[in-house]
Amino acid sequence: MEFALDSLESPALTKAQLADLLFSQIGLNKRESKDMIDAFFDLIASRLVDGTDVKISGFGNFQIRTKAPRPGRNPRTGEAIPIDARRVVTFHASHKLRDQIQDEGRAPVARP
């Protein structure tokens, strides 16, 4: 199933635009569409907060990584400041997604 994204006004895809696509192309009502998108992202966020990796087949993996504390510096003053340990989310695209991105970015090959 393909979705037409021609009607997007901005270069970023928003949750509201995803809900509109579900409404217009799948036939869900607007409330159901919004609830489904919100539930999807809430589920991903809650799994990541719990420390569970999220793998979406054909798209990629979201993982939690713990960064150790390290020394840093204020670039304006040069003053040394400690940077606390923290957890960050990383995303690794699947090979399918990488291939799609590479295929779209290539110029067409001229054949004689």
N, C-alpha and C positions, 0 to 999 in steps of 0.2 A: 504494500500500500504506500503510495507517495502522497505527500502533502504539498500543496502549492504555497510557497512562501513569498510570492510576488507582491502581496499586499502589505508587507511589513514596511512601516514608515522609517524605523531607525535601524542602524546596523546591528544593534543588540537584540536578541530574542528574549522577550520578557515572559513572566508567568501569565500575565493577562493575554498576551498574544497566543501563547500555547492553549489557553482555555478557549479563546476565540476560534482557533483551528479545530479543536475538538467539537465545538458547537457547529461550525459551518461544514466540516467535512465528515464528521462521524454521525452527527445528528443528536448528540446529547444536548439537554437544555443548558442554558448558561450557568445555572446554579450547580448542576452536576459536574459540568466541565471544570469550574473553578474549584469545587471540592475535591475532584480527582487529582488535579495538578497539585493542590495544597497537600493532600494526603501523600502523594508520591514524594514530594520534597521533604515533608515532615518525617517520613519513614527513613529516607536517606540520612537526614541530619541526626535523627535519634540514634541510628546505628553507628554513625561516626562518633557521636558524643560518647557512646558506650565503648568505643575502641574497636568496633567490628569493621573490617574492610567491606566495601561495597563494590561488587563486580557486576557490571552490566555487559552482557555478552554482545560482542560486535561494536561496543562503544568504548569501554575502558574500565579502569579500576580507580576507586577513590580509597586512599589509605591514610591512616593517622600516623604521623611520625613525631617522635619526641626529640626536640632539639635540646642539647645540653646548654647549661649556662656558659657564657663566654664574655671576655672583655670586649668592650666597644669604646667608641669615642664620639663626642659631639663634634660634628664636622665644622660647625661654626667657630667653636672656641678651642677645639683640640683637647678638651678635658676628657679624661678617662672616665667611663661610666660602665657599670656592670649590666649585662643583658641577662635577664632571668631565663631559666629553663621554661620551655613552652611546648605545647602540642600544636602541630600544623597539619593541614590537609594537603595531600599531594594527589595529583591526577596523572595517570599514565594511560595514554590512548592505546586502544587495541590495534593490532596489525591491520584489521579491516578498515578502521577509521583512518589510520595513517596512510594506507594505500589510497583511500578515497580522496584525502586531502592532497596527496601528491599528484594523483591523476587529474584533479581539477586545476592544479597550479601549472601544469605543463602546457606549453604552447603546442598547437596542433602541428603535426609533422607534415611538411609538404612532400607529396609524392609525385615523382615525374610521370 
